[in-house]
């Protein structure tokens, strides 16, 4: 599921940043500011994906605890 989310977010990330820039129409906010704000979310998703690849049992822990 995390890999699907990354696949849906990352390719259009640049396009989304350009759309945000044109939508806010504020000269004080640069495109690099928008990319800097979006970058931590993409990195976090990759880190979570790497953790789930390294420890796949984490993805099933909620099922084992009965929360789902």
C-alpha positions as MATLAB code, in Angstrom:
seq = 'XXXXXXXXXXXXXXXXXXXXXXXXXXXXXXXXXXXXXXXXXXXXXXXXXXXXXXXXXXXXXXXXXXXX';
ca = [
       0.000    0.000    0.000;
       2.843    2.389    0.807;
       4.497    1.657   -2.527;
       1.233    2.436   -4.334;
       0.953    5.737   -2.503;
       4.523    6.632   -3.431;
       3.827    5.706   -7.048;
       0.774    7.943   -7.132;
       2.481   10.883   -5.450;
       6.047   11.033   -6.728;
       5.677   11.235  -10.532;
       3.197   14.114  -10.446;
       4.971   15.787   -7.511;
       6.662   18.312   -9.781;
       3.437   19.058  -11.608;
       1.604   19.452   -8.301;
       4.218   21.922   -7.079;
       3.862   23.991  -10.251;
       0.064   23.963   -9.866;
       0.357   25.092   -6.238;
       2.723   27.875   -7.273;
       0.343   29.158   -9.928;
      -2.706   28.767   -7.672;
      -1.356   30.795   -4.758;
      -0.070   33.556   -7.062;
       2.129   34.992   -4.319;
       5.481   36.418   -5.449;
       6.987   35.969   -1.979;
       6.651   32.164   -2.194;
       9.149   30.640   -4.592;
       8.920   27.312   -6.326;
      11.918   26.103   -4.344;
      10.002   26.864   -1.126;
       7.155   24.644   -2.320;
       9.524   21.832   -3.280;
      11.291   22.188    0.073;
       7.941   21.788    1.824;
       6.970   18.702   -0.187;
      10.351   16.963   -0.013;
      10.140   15.758    3.637;
       6.848   13.962    2.922;
       8.349   12.075   -0.016;
      11.442   11.141    1.998;
       9.284    9.959    4.891;
       7.289    7.682    2.597;
      10.493    6.151    1.227;
      11.793    5.567    4.749;
       8.548    3.860    5.759;
       8.724    1.706    2.633;
      12.304    0.671    3.430;
      11.307   -0.202    7.003;
       8.390   -2.306    5.749;
      10.670   -4.083    3.278;
      13.199   -4.807    6.022;
      10.561   -5.868    8.583;
       7.445   -7.104    6.738;
       5.891   -8.396    9.950;
       5.220   -4.767   10.924;
       2.595   -4.537    8.212;
       0.634   -7.365    9.826;
       0.918   -6.340   13.456;
      -2.463   -4.571   13.519;
      -4.149   -7.685   12.171;
      -2.495   -9.821   14.804;
      -3.562   -7.428   17.561;
      -7.146   -7.437   16.285;
      -7.422   -3.748   15.475;
      -8.577   -4.264   11.903;
];
